């Protein structure tokens, strides 16, 4: 693990393999239960509650100590990013860092903004929503993280995400179709997710304060397939999800491999559709001609014509 304070980046060995990268492309999130040390979690809670002394490792250029004190008191207390214990214990936690490095490539840009989504419980569930800056497309230039520094059982209303909702803006029935997933977990749980995913605050029935911080990691390198590569992996037989999801998940995966502009769909039962009972690999993998997913939802059949490099509309 290398941490460059001046460049505000880190690098480490990737820890995901192709199937796990595709899992993220398909589902839109990865969960790391209880990975942050108890001491760091306790300090994070005390820092957020104002009972811990601020000890920034440096003062960013153009800012003063007064600026740091003002920022700490807001709903975006981003000066926590300057605390060495938070950098080492949360941002660079090994399991999370390895996964983020796998998805974003070398020289991952560290967060510059933190949002405090702590709430007093009990409270009703929030509305399902996409963040206002949601962008739909195959590119993965950043990922978002939720960090829960205290035990967060369902009774404390952990954030819920809607599986595979990061490829189109839609209103679904997550309670009815079983696609809602809770972030419930022990203290130190971190959820890394596609920023464009539908989510909400869960309903809480217990009394107390549910703390949660949200922040993003950023890409600085061109996409390439430089994560763990197993000799037995076959992209033609990977699980990209059901038909309506697979075409989008495979497009994200292709972009991450550096082949986003060459990605084509032939339709029908062609790749990336796959059924465990089929007698051989699906036709259409690496086709030079065909369609692209309709990321802008302009066409009833959910396919679009590729018009120029980098244009997925």
Residue frames relative to the residue before (quaternion, step in Angstrom):
aa qw qx qy qz dx dy dz
X 1.0000 0.0000 0.0000 0.0000 0.00 0.00 0.00
X 0.0313 -0.7780 0.6274 0.0108 3.57 -0.88 0.95
X 0.1088 -0.7791 0.6168 0.0272 3.53 -1.01 0.93
X 0.1191 -0.7946 0.5951 0.0197 3.57 -0.66 1.17
X 0.2847 -0.7945 0.5120 0.1600 3.58 -0.18 1.27
X 0.6500 0.5422 -0.3230 0.4233 3.58 0.96 -0.84
X 0.7317 0.3826 -0.2171 0.5206 3.57 0.95 -0.91
X 0.2817 -0.7804 0.4934 0.2612 3.56 1.32 -0.36
X 0.5191 0.5927 -0.4174 0.4529 3.52 0.90 1.12
X 0.1318 -0.7507 0.6289 0.1533 3.52 -1.36 0.16
X 0.0834 -0.7611 0.6362 0.0948 3.52 -1.33 0.24
X 0.0813 0.7671 -0.6322 0.0735 3.53 -1.20 0.60
X 0.6469 -0.4813 0.3925 0.4425 3.57 -1.28 -0.05
X 0.4562 -0.6597 0.5107 0.3096 3.61 -0.97 0.76
X 0.2373 -0.8031 0.5363 0.1056 3.58 -1.07 0.73
X 0.6209 0.5270 -0.3557 0.4585 3.61 1.23 -0.13
X 0.2837 -0.7136 0.6032 0.2155 3.55 -1.23 0.49
X 0.7609 -0.3903 0.2444 0.4571 3.59 -1.27 0.03
X 0.6554 0.5142 -0.3279 0.4456 3.59 0.89 -0.85
X 0.6749 0.4834 -0.2971 0.4717 3.61 1.00 -0.77
X 0.6086 0.5216 -0.3488 0.4857 3.59 1.09 -0.66
X 0.6608 0.4897 -0.3019 0.4821 3.59 0.96 -0.86
X 0.5855 0.5632 -0.3678 0.4524 3.61 1.06 -0.66
X 0.6600 0.4826 -0.3080 0.4864 3.59 0.94 -0.85
X 0.6472 0.5193 -0.3242 0.4543 3.61 0.93 -0.86
X 0.6993 0.4765 -0.2576 0.4665 3.58 1.04 -0.82
X 0.7885 0.3444 -0.1667 0.4815 3.58 0.71 -1.11
X 0.4146 -0.7375 0.4437 0.2956 3.58 1.11 -0.65
X 0.7962 0.1828 -0.1102 0.5661 3.61 1.20 0.07
X 0.1201 -0.7291 0.6648 0.1096 3.54 -1.41 0.32
X 0.2086 -0.7960 0.5596 0.0981 3.59 -0.92 0.88
X 0.1138 -0.7794 0.6155 0.0278 3.55 -1.00 0.95
X 0.1729 -0.8430 0.5005 0.0950 3.61 0.11 1.26
X 0.8930 0.0130 -0.0033 0.4499 3.56 -0.99 0.91
X 0.3347 0.7912 -0.4685 0.2062 3.62 1.06 0.57
X 0.6485 0.5071 -0.3236 0.4664 3.62 1.17 -0.45
X 0.5502 -0.6484 0.4245 0.3109 3.56 -0.94 0.94
X 0.6223 -0.5773 0.3929 0.3537 3.55 -1.17 0.72
X 0.6449 0.5288 -0.3323 0.4406 3.61 0.94 -0.83
X 0.6557 0.4989 -0.3047 0.4778 3.58 0.99 -0.84
X 0.6349 0.5304 -0.3289 0.4555 3.59 0.97 -0.83
X 0.6576 0.5086 -0.3083 0.4624 3.56 0.92 -0.91
X 0.6657 0.4995 -0.3043 0.4634 3.56 0.94 -0.88
X 0.6222 0.5372 -0.3409 0.4561 3.59 1.04 -0.75
X 0.6504 0.5088 -0.3179 0.4658 3.60 0.95 -0.86
X 0.6749 0.4874 -0.2965 0.4679 3.57 0.92 -0.88
X 0.6317 0.5259 -0.3348 0.4607 3.59 1.01 -0.77
X 0.6800 0.4858 -0.2898 0.4664 3.58 0.93 -0.88
X 0.6841 0.4702 -0.2834 0.4802 3.57 1.10 -0.67
X 0.5206 -0.6716 0.3915 0.3531 3.59 1.28 -0.16
X 0.5638 0.6251 -0.3853 0.3781 3.59 1.24 0.09
X 0.6597 0.4575 -0.3092 0.5099 3.60 1.27 -0.15
X 0.4909 -0.6634 0.4863 0.2872 3.55 -1.06 0.81
X 0.4243 -0.6826 0.5318 0.2669 3.57 -1.00 0.82
X 0.0055 0.7880 -0.6144 0.0405 3.57 -0.95 0.95
X 0.0629 -0.8344 0.5468 0.0285 3.62 0.51 1.13
X 0.4705 -0.6929 0.4759 0.2685 3.56 -0.98 0.86
X 0.7780 -0.0547 0.0112 0.6257 3.58 1.26 -0.35
X 0.3725 -0.6790 0.5775 0.2582 3.54 -1.31 0.28
X 0.4310 -0.7261 0.4638 0.2682 3.62 -0.50 1.11
X 0.6208 -0.5581 0.4035 0.3745 3.55 -1.15 0.68
X 0.8058 0.2683 -0.2183 0.4807 3.53 -1.00 0.89
X 0.6821 0.4398 -0.2880 0.5083 3.58 1.27 0.00
X 0.2854 -0.7420 0.5835 0.1657 3.54 -1.27 0.44
X 0.6788 -0.4581 0.3657 0.4423 3.55 -1.30 0.13
X 0.6182 0.5437 -0.3398 0.4548 3.58 1.09 -0.71
X 0.6141 0.5379 -0.3441 0.4638 3.60 1.06 -0.71
X 0.6612 0.5128 -0.3115 0.4504 3.58 0.91 -0.90
X 0.6561 0.5072 -0.3110 0.4643 3.58 0.97 -0.82
X 0.6431 0.5151 -0.3257 0.4636 3.59 1.00 -0.77
X 0.6701 0.5145 -0.3012 0.4423 3.58 0.89 -0.97
X 0.6258 0.5621 -0.3480 0.4138 3.58 0.97 -0.80
X 0.7060 0.4815 -0.2593 0.4501 3.58 1.05 -0.70
X 0.5946 0.5829 -0.3635 0.4178 3.61 1.25 0.00
X 0.6302 -0.5162 0.4066 0.4137 3.57 -1.32 -0.04
X 0.6968 0.3312 -0.2612 0.5801 3.56 1.34 0.09
X 0.0008 -0.8615 0.5066 -0.0344 3.58 0.53 1.21
X 0.0117 -0.8849 0.4654 -0.0117 3.53 0.77 1.12
X 0.5241 0.6290 -0.4294 0.3812 3.61 1.19 -0.14
X 0.4928 0.6286 -0.4518 0.3974 3.61 1.19 -0.12
X 0.5752 0.6014 -0.3613 0.4206 3.57 1.23 -0.51
X 0.6686 0.5116 -0.2888 0.4559 3.59 1.21 -0.47
X 0.5505 0.6115 -0.3939 0.4098 3.59 1.27 -0.15
X 0.4940 -0.6900 0.4398 0.2938 3.59 -0.71 1.05
X 0.6519 0.5233 -0.3269 0.4408 3.59 0.93 -0.82
X 0.6579 0.4871 -0.3085 0.4845 3.61 1.11 -0.66
X 0.6194 0.5393 -0.3422 0.4565 3.58 1.00 -0.80
X 0.7484 0.4166 -0.2209 0.4664 3.56 0.71 -1.13
X 0.7693 0.4242 -0.2076 0.4303 3.57 0.88 -0.93
X 0.7671 0.3074 -0.1662 0.5379 3.58 1.15 -0.59
X 0.7441 0.4168 -0.2502 0.4582 3.60 0.50 -1.15
X 0.7826 0.2942 -0.1473 0.5285 3.58 1.01 -0.83
X 0.2341 0.7680 -0.5562 0.2142 3.61 1.14 0.48
X 0.5586 -0.7038 0.3189 0.3015 3.56 -0.62 1.18
X 0.6777 0.4864 -0.3151 0.4526 3.62 0.84 -0.88
X 0.6751 0.4806 -0.2850 0.4817 3.56 0.95 -0.90
X 0.6584 0.5197 -0.3162 0.4431 3.59 0.88 -0.93
X 0.6587 0.5145 -0.3139 0.4504 3.60 0.95 -0.83
X 0.6557 0.4979 -0.3087 0.4762 3.57 1.04 -0.76
X 0.6618 0.4987 -0.3071 0.4680 3.58 0.93 -0.91
X 0.6271 0.5243 -0.3326 0.4702 3.58 1.02 -0.79
X 0.6287 0.5372 -0.3363 0.4506 3.62 1.01 -0.74
X 0.7321 0.4444 -0.2298 0.4622 3.58 0.96 -0.89
X 0.7970 0.3261 -0.1419 0.4882 3.59 0.99 -0.81
X 0.5278 -0.6584 0.4102 0.3459 3.61 1.21 -0.02
X 0.7399 -0.4190 0.3008 0.4318 3.54 -1.37 -0.06
X 0.8201 0.2552 -0.1832 0.4783 3.55 -1.23 0.51
X 0.0724 0.8344 -0.5405 0.0798 3.58 0.79 1.03
X 0.3779 -0.7178 0.5423 0.2188 3.56 -0.90 0.95
X 0.3780 -0.7413 0.5145 0.2071 3.56 -0.83 1.04
X 0.6475 -0.5426 0.3626 0.3934 3.62 -1.17 0.47
X 0.1957 -0.7618 0.6043 0.1269 3.55 -1.22 0.58
X 0.7627 0.2452 -0.1486 0.5797 3.59 1.28 -0.18
X 0.0966 -0.7727 0.6264 0.0335 3.56 -1.01 0.91
X 0.1641 -0.7563 0.6240 0.1081 3.56 -1.03 0.81
X 0.2845 -0.7521 0.5751 0.1503 3.56 -0.89 1.00
X 0.0576 -0.8160 0.5747 -0.0223 3.57 -0.42 1.27
X 0.2513 0.7725 -0.5368 0.2279 3.56 1.03 0.79
X 0.0576 -0.7973 0.6008 0.0019 3.56 -1.09 0.78
X 0.4282 -0.6576 0.5525 0.2809 3.53 -1.27 0.49
X 0.1938 -0.7926 0.5743 0.0670 3.55 -0.88 1.01
X 0.5243 -0.1126 -0.8398 -0.0844 1.54 -2.33 1.01
X 0.0072 -0.7818 0.6232 -0.0180 3.55 -1.27 0.51
X 0.5376 -0.6174 0.4536 0.3521 3.61 -1.13 0.53
X 0.6282 -0.5192 0.4148 0.4046 3.55 -1.27 0.27
X 0.4577 -0.6579 0.5203 0.2950 3.53 -1.19 0.56
X 0.6110 -0.5312 0.4270 0.4027 3.56 -1.30 0.01
X 0.4998 -0.6027 0.5202 0.3412 3.55 -1.12 0.66
X 0.1441 0.8094 -0.5526 0.1370 3.59 -0.80 0.94
X 0.3370 -0.6403 0.6359 0.2686 3.47 -1.45 0.21
X 0.5249 -0.6066 0.4732 0.3641 3.56 -1.06 0.60
X 0.6435 -0.5789 0.3490 0.3591 3.56 -1.12 0.73
X 0.7359 0.4015 -0.2313 0.4936 3.60 1.11 -0.60
X 0.2645 0.7917 -0.5100 0.2077 3.61 1.18 0.50
X 0.0924 -0.7802 0.6184 0.0190 3.56 -0.99 0.95
X 0.1981 -0.7949 0.5666 0.0891 3.59 -0.74 1.06
X 0.4211 0.6672 -0.5228 0.3229 3.56 -0.70 1.11
X 0.6431 -0.5630 0.3582 0.3758 3.62 -1.24 0.25
X 0.5629 0.6292 -0.3897 0.3680 3.58 1.17 -0.41
X 0.1122 -0.7639 0.6314 0.0724 3.57 -1.07 0.77
X 0.0216 0.8382 -0.5399 0.0746 3.55 0.08 1.34
X 0.7840 0.0347 -0.0457 0.6182 3.59 1.26 -0.14
X 0.1579 -0.7449 0.6345 0.1326 3.54 -1.29 0.36
X 0.3501 -0.7355 0.5484 0.1889 3.54 -1.20 0.59
X 0.1708 -0.7834 0.5903 0.0925 3.56 -1.20 0.55
X 0.2008 -0.7086 0.6610 0.1439 3.51 -1.27 0.66
X 0.0779 -0.7899 0.6078 0.0255 3.60 -0.86 0.97
X 0.1183 -0.7888 0.6027 0.0239 3.56 -0.77 1.14
X 0.2088 -0.8383 0.4906 0.1137 3.64 -0.21 1.21
X 0.7371 0.3149 -0.2364 0.5492 3.62 1.21 -0.08
X 0.6611 -0.4516 0.3851 0.4590 3.57 -1.26 0.29
X 0.0357 -0.8148 0.5778 -0.0307 3.58 -0.76 1.05
X 0.0490 -0.8055 0.5904 -0.0137 3.58 0.16 1.29
X 0.7141 -0.4378 0.3047 0.4533 3.62 -1.20 0.18
X 0.6207 0.5778 -0.3403 0.4063 3.59 1.09 -0.68
X 0.6889 0.4421 -0.2822 0.5003 3.61 1.24 -0.33
X 0.5152 -0.7092 0.3877 0.2852 3.58 1.23 0.35
X 0.0722 0.8124 -0.5742 0.0713 3.62 0.70 0.98
X 0.6354 -0.5310 0.3973 0.3954 3.55 -1.22 0.51
X 0.1962 -0.7557 0.6147 0.1125 3.56 -1.10 0.76
X 0.1482 -0.7700 0.6136 0.0926 3.57 -1.09 0.74
X 0.3783 -0.7101 0.5531 0.2160 3.54 -1.20 0.61
X 0.4281 -0.7473 0.4512 0.2339 3.55 -0.34 1.31
X 0.8674 0.0769 -0.0842 0.4845 3.56 -1.07 0.89
X 0.4623 0.6749 -0.4580 0.3478 3.59 1.05 0.69
X 0.5198 0.6811 -0.3826 0.3458 3.59 1.28 0.17
X 0.6694 0.5012 -0.3154 0.4486 3.60 1.19 0.08
X 0.7987 0.0785 -0.0912 0.5895 3.59 1.22 0.03
X 0.4385 -0.6636 0.5329 0.2889 3.55 -1.13 0.62
X 0.1812 0.8009 -0.5411 0.1814 3.56 -0.46 1.19
X 0.2943 -0.6987 0.6137 0.2202 3.51 -1.33 0.31
X 0.0293 -0.8223 0.5669 -0.0402 3.53 -0.49 1.22
X 0.4413 -0.6358 0.5492 0.3153 3.54 -1.35 -0.15
X 0.1261 -0.8541 0.4980 0.0810 3.61 0.45 1.20
X 0.6219 0.5261 -0.3565 0.4575 3.59 1.09 -0.60
X 0.7145 0.4643 -0.2533 0.4580 3.54 1.04 -0.76
X 0.7769 0.3508 -0.1984 0.4838 3.60 0.96 -0.78
X 0.5189 -0.7089 0.3805 0.2889 3.60 1.25 0.20
X 0.5135 0.6707 -0.4106 0.3434 3.58 1.18 0.34
X 0.5324 0.6062 -0.4211 0.4144 3.61 1.24 0.03
X 0.0941 -0.7966 0.5971 0.0054 3.55 -0.88 1.04
X 0.3270 -0.7602 0.5304 0.1840 3.57 -0.86 0.94
X 0.3980 -0.7002 0.5411 0.2419 3.57 -1.21 0.56
X 0.2711 0.7920 -0.5093 0.1996 3.59 1.24 0.29
X 0.2887 0.7547 -0.5515 0.2072 3.55 -0.99 0.84
X 0.6584 -0.4973 0.3731 0.4243 3.56 -1.28 0.07
X 0.7011 -0.4331 0.3395 0.4535 3.56 -1.28 0.23
X 0.7723 0.3298 -0.2543 0.4797 3.55 -1.00 0.84
X 0.4276 0.6876 -0.4775 0.3411 3.59 1.22 0.32
X 0.0733 -0.7761 0.6261 0.0171 3.56 -1.02 0.90
X 0.1380 -0.7617 0.6293 0.0693 3.56 -0.97 0.92
X 0.1521 -0.7625 0.6252 0.0680 3.57 -0.73 1.12
X 0.0748 0.8356 -0.5351 0.0998 3.57 -0.61 1.06
X 0.6002 -0.5070 0.4710 0.4011 3.50 -1.35 0.34
X 0.5012 -0.6876 0.4232 0.3113 3.58 -0.71 1.03
X 0.7106 0.4057 -0.2472 0.5191 3.57 1.08 -0.70
X 0.4090 0.6706 -0.5181 0.3384 3.56 0.37 1.23
X 0.4733 -0.6734 0.4843 0.2966 3.56 -0.99 0.80
X 0.0841 0.8068 -0.5735 0.1143 3.58 -0.86 0.94
X 0.0487 -0.7858 0.6146 0.0483 3.55 -1.32 0.14
X 0.5435 -0.5452 0.5114 0.3819 3.55 -1.35 0.19
X 0.3975 -0.7287 0.5051 0.2365 3.58 -0.83 0.95
X 0.5640 -0.5747 0.4636 0.3697 3.56 -1.23 0.44
X 0.1461 -0.7955 0.5840 0.0692 3.58 -1.01 0.81
X 0.2071 -0.7890 0.5701 0.0977 3.55 -1.09 0.77
X 0.6447 0.5136 -0.3224 0.4654 3.60 1.21 -0.42
X 0.4557 -0.6545 0.5234 0.3000 3.56 -1.27 0.38
X 0.4975 0.6341 -0.4864 0.3374 3.56 -1.04 0.79
X 0.4924 -0.6366 0.4982 0.3227 3.54 -1.31 -0.16
X 0.2023 -0.7621 0.6058 0.1058 3.54 -0.81 1.04
X 0.1531 -0.8011 0.5758 0.0569 3.56 -0.52 1.20
X 0.1310 0.7697 -0.6190 0.0850 3.57 -1.08 0.76
X 0.1464 -0.7717 0.6148 0.0716 3.54 -0.99 0.92
X 0.1587 -0.7781 0.6046 0.0619 3.55 -1.08 0.84
X 0.1455 0.7764 -0.5965 0.1424 3.59 -0.90 0.96
X 0.3378 -0.7593 0.5316 0.1638 3.59 -1.26 0.36
X 0.2715 -0.6982 0.6388 0.1753 3.51 -1.30 0.64
X 0.2476 -0.8147 0.5193 0.0724 3.59 -1.06 0.79
X 0.4643 -0.6697 0.5167 0.2627 3.54 -1.19 0.73
X 0.0705 -0.7878 0.6090 0.0593 3.57 -1.10 0.71
X 0.7103 0.4084 -0.2374 0.5218 3.59 1.30 -0.19
X 0.5754 -0.5687 0.4414 0.3881 3.61 -1.14 0.52
X 0.5476 -0.6300 0.4269 0.3479 3.60 -1.04 0.65
X 0.1619 0.7517 -0.6313 0.1009 3.53 -1.14 0.78
X 0.5282 -0.6379 0.4629 0.3159 3.55 -1.19 0.54
X 0.2464 0.7920 -0.5171 0.2112 3.58 0.26 1.26
X 0.4275 0.6554 -0.4968 0.3754 3.58 1.15 0.63
X 0.7359 -0.3870 0.2804 0.4796 3.62 -1.24 -0.14
X 0.1166 -0.8060 0.5798 0.0258 3.58 -0.82 1.03
X 0.2120 -0.7844 0.5758 0.0902 3.53 -0.60 1.20
X 0.5468 -0.6489 0.4257 0.3143 3.56 -1.00 0.83
X 0.7175 0.4552 -0.2590 0.4593 3.60 1.10 -0.64
X 0.4806 0.6751 -0.4496 0.3334 3.62 1.20 0.10
X 0.0564 -0.7762 0.6279 0.0003 3.57 -0.98 0.97
X 0.3492 -0.7737 0.4836 0.2134 3.64 -0.35 1.17
X 0.6000 0.5714 -0.3638 0.4256 3.60 1.18 -0.39
X 0.7494 0.3655 -0.1972 0.5157 3.59 1.20 -0.47
X 0.4290 0.7174 -0.4563 0.3050 3.61 1.24 0.14
X 0.4744 -0.6720 0.4994 0.2721 3.55 -1.26 0.52
X 0.0476 -0.8189 0.5717 -0.0200 3.56 -0.17 1.32
X 0.6438 -0.5210 0.3261 0.4558 3.59 1.25 0.00
X 0.7135 -0.4078 0.3362 0.4600 3.55 -1.34 -0.13
X 0.7591 -0.4212 0.2393 0.4349 3.56 -1.26 0.43
X 0.7226 0.4697 -0.2683 0.4304 3.57 0.74 -1.07
X 0.6906 0.4412 -0.2658 0.5077 3.59 1.22 -0.46
X 0.6300 0.6128 -0.3357 0.3389 3.56 0.93 -1.00
X 0.6590 0.5285 -0.3331 0.4189 3.61 0.87 -0.88
X 0.6804 0.4689 -0.2783 0.4896 3.57 1.13 -0.69
X 0.6532 0.5146 -0.3171 0.4559 3.58 0.92 -0.91
X 0.6684 0.4922 -0.3023 0.4685 3.59 0.96 -0.84
X 0.6127 0.5377 -0.3500 0.4615 3.59 1.12 -0.61
X 0.6343 0.5060 -0.3297 0.4827 3.60 0.99 -0.82
X 0.6496 0.5192 -0.3127 0.4590 3.58 0.94 -0.92
X 0.6502 0.5119 -0.3184 0.4625 3.60 0.93 -0.87
X 0.6402 0.5143 -0.3287 0.4666 3.59 0.99 -0.81
X 0.6504 0.5159 -0.3173 0.4584 3.58 0.96 -0.84
X 0.6671 0.4834 -0.2889 0.4877 3.58 1.15 -0.61
X 0.5395 -0.6310 0.3974 0.3910 3.59 1.27 -0.13
X 0.6394 0.5255 -0.3143 0.4651 3.59 1.28 0.29
X 0.2413 0.8238 -0.4898 0.1525 3.58 1.16 0.47
X 0.6926 0.4867 -0.2870 0.4483 3.59 0.96 -0.80
X 0.6794 0.4756 -0.2865 0.4797 3.61 1.23 -0.36
X 0.4807 0.7040 -0.4201 0.3113 3.58 1.27 -0.18
X 0.0568 0.7947 -0.5993 0.0774 3.57 -0.87 1.02
X 0.2431 -0.7471 0.6061 0.1239 3.53 -1.24 0.66
X 0.2604 -0.7648 0.5653 0.1666 3.57 -0.98 0.80
X 0.4955 -0.6885 0.4083 0.3372 3.59 1.27 -0.20
X 0.7199 0.4346 -0.3190 0.4371 3.53 -1.34 -0.15
X 0.7605 -0.3161 0.2709 0.4983 3.54 -0.96 -0.95
X 0.3839 0.7401 -0.4695 0.2905 3.54 1.27 0.35
X 0.6972 -0.4544 0.3517 0.4287 3.56 -1.32 0.36
X 0.5731 -0.1076 -0.8098 -0.0647 1.65 -2.14 1.35
X 0.3414 0.7129 -0.5356 0.2971 3.60 1.17 0.40
X 0.0821 0.7894 -0.6042 0.0711 3.57 -1.01 0.79
X 0.1032 -0.7688 0.6301 0.0349 3.53 -1.01 0.92
X 0.5207 -0.6740 0.4252 0.3064 3.57 -0.79 0.99
X 0.6882 0.4890 -0.2763 0.4593 3.58 1.20 -0.50
X 0.5025 0.6546 -0.4529 0.3375 3.63 1.16 -0.06
X 0.5544 -0.6743 0.4042 0.2731 3.55 -1.13 0.79
X 0.8060 0.0357 -0.0110 0.5908 3.60 1.22 -0.26
X 0.7132 -0.4261 0.3122 0.4608 3.57 -1.26 0.04
X 0.5500 -0.6159 0.4508 0.3390 3.56 -1.13 0.66
X 0.5004 -0.6251 0.5061 0.3203 3.55 -1.19 0.57
X 0.7068 0.5116 -0.3296 0.3607 3.54 -1.28 0.33
X 0.4852 0.6587 -0.4582 0.3475 3.62 1.20 -0.13
X 0.8442 0.0760 -0.1114 0.5189 3.57 -0.96 1.00
X 0.2304 0.7856 -0.5376 0.2017 3.58 1.09 0.67
X 0.4184 -0.7156 0.5049 0.2408 3.58 -1.00 0.82
X 0.7672 0.2479 -0.1468 0.5731 3.60 1.22 -0.36
X 0.4200 0.7000 -0.5121 0.2671 3.54 -1.19 0.51
X 0.6371 -0.5278 0.4196 0.3734 3.53 -1.24 -0.54
X 0.3022 -0.6853 0.6121 0.2537 3.53 -1.40 -0.07
X 0.6202 -0.5318 0.3935 0.4216 3.62 -1.16 0.33
X 0.4491 -0.6893 0.5060 0.2590 3.55 -1.13 0.70
X 0.1414 -0.8396 0.5211 0.0588 3.57 0.37 1.26
X 0.7268 0.4290 -0.2467 0.4763 3.61 1.06 -0.64
X 0.3786 -0.7726 0.4465 0.2458 3.58 1.35 0.09
X 0.3010 0.7659 -0.5060 0.2584 3.54 0.87 1.01
X 0.7648 0.3501 -0.1583 0.5172 3.59 1.20 -0.49
X 0.5509 -0.6552 0.4154 0.3078 3.57 -0.97 0.88
X 0.7119 0.4598 -0.2744 0.4545 3.62 1.04 -0.67
X 0.4716 -0.7161 0.4062 0.3161 3.60 1.33 0.09
X 0.6068 0.4926 -0.3781 0.4962 3.60 1.20 0.48
X 0.1270 -0.7809 0.6070 0.0747 3.56 -1.21 0.54
X 0.4864 -0.6403 0.5106 0.3044 3.55 -1.26 0.49
X 0.3838 -0.6838 0.5561 0.2755 3.62 -0.90 0.83
X 0.1684 -0.8278 0.5312 0.0647 3.57 -0.72 1.03
X 0.7846 -0.1121 0.0671 0.6061 3.59 1.07 -0.62
X 0.6950 -0.4696 0.3283 0.4343 3.56 -1.23 0.35
X 0.8341 0.1913 -0.1605 0.4919 3.53 -0.88 0.97
X 0.6171 0.5271 -0.3541 0.4647 3.62 1.24 0.05
X 0.0485 -0.8272 0.5596 -0.0160 3.57 -0.43 1.22
X 0.4742 0.6879 -0.4334 0.3377 3.57 1.18 0.43
